[in-house]
């Protein structure tokens, strides 16, 4: 089976192409025209489209003539899944959170897993026993924190997330810019570490997976064994598609 997976996020569009269970190609920041060109190149037999930013209708309509088999638009409340969705309001659940949970359950069957998706928002989501998505937490991502300080104050400057994930962030800022960086970057890392510690205290043997556009910043700053899986959402979308094709 050849499958194409499309994750339309708040800041970027991610494309993945699978042959069997192996991810053969992935790209980020794709326009619709670029995605269509990739689909024409790879010729997948099936495809799945998920979005947290806009309706999937136009993307699916453009892809449909190029995909001979099933073209699935992920709807968290109604799409059949290879795990149990224990979220109280599935109609409000982001497709990316659900897909990441499915990917985590596939990589760690029969194990408690915490997924940290560090992107526009920092989302921490828990999969119990490798089979039930329970939910988690959503907080502002790094860029949103910088933007909020600038937007809701009179004089604080707008700063960007450092280009180099390994850049040193001082604990004590000795000017306004370094103080903002310390508050935003060190504060976010401490927040996520605190959440991980709380989960680990309640769920011994917990696996922790890290994904998202800012995963590179967090990876060296998180404690314990953390596995960075940049393609986690794409893996989850692929497993959801396979589940629907085969059942």
Residue, then its C-alpha position, 0 to 999 in steps of 0.5 A: x500500500x502506498x499512502x500520502x498523509x497531509x497535516x495542515x497546521x497553524x503555521x505549516x503544512x506537512x506532507x508524508x509518503x509511505x510505502x507499507x509502514x515505512x515513511x519514504x518522504x516527508x516535507x514541511x511548508x508545502x503549498x497546495x500546488x507543491x503537494x499535488x506535484x508530490x502526489x503526482x510523483x509518488x502516486x499513492x493508492x490512498x491518502x488522508x488529510x487532517x487540519x487544525x487550521x482550515x476545512x479539509x474540503x478544498x484540499x481533498x477535492x484537489x487530491x481526489x482525482x489523483x488518488x484511486x483508492x480511499x481519500x480520508x478526511x480525518x474527523x476526530x469525532x467520527x473517523x474510526x480509530x485504532x485506539x479508544x478515544x476517551x476525550x469528553x468532547x471529541x468534536x473539539x479535539x484537534x486532529x493533530x493531537x489525535x494523530x500524534x496519540x495514535x502514532x504514540x500508541x503504535x510505537x509503544x503498544x501496551x505502555x503509558x505514553x505522554x506526547x509533547x507536541x511543541x509547536x504553535x501551542x505546547x500540547x501534552x497528551x496522554x495515552x493510557x496503556x497504549x490503547x486509550x487517549x485520555x487528553x492532556x493540556x494545551x498551553x501557548x507555544x514559544x512564539x505565542x509567549x513572545x508575541x503576548x509580551x509584546x502585544x499586551x505591554x506598552x514597551x516590551x520588544x517582540x523577540x523571535x525563537x532562537x534559530x539555533x536550538x542549542x543556544x544558551x539561555x541565561x537564567x538571569x537576564x541583565x537587559x530587557x531582551x535577555x530577561x524576556x528570553x529567560x522568562x519565556x524559554x527557561x519558563x517554558x522548559x521548566x513548565x514542561x519538565x514539571x508536567x513530565x515529572x507529575x505524569x511520571x510520579x503517577x505513571x511509572x514506566x511512562x514513555x515520553x515522546x517529543x514532536x513539533x516544530x520547536x522540539x529541537x529547542x526542548x529536547x536538550x532541556x528536558x529531563x530523563x529519557x525523551x524520544x524525539x519523533x519529528x514525524x509522529x503526527x504523520x505516522x499517526x495519520x498513516x495508521x488511521x488511514x490503514x485502519x480504515x482501509x483494512x476494516 
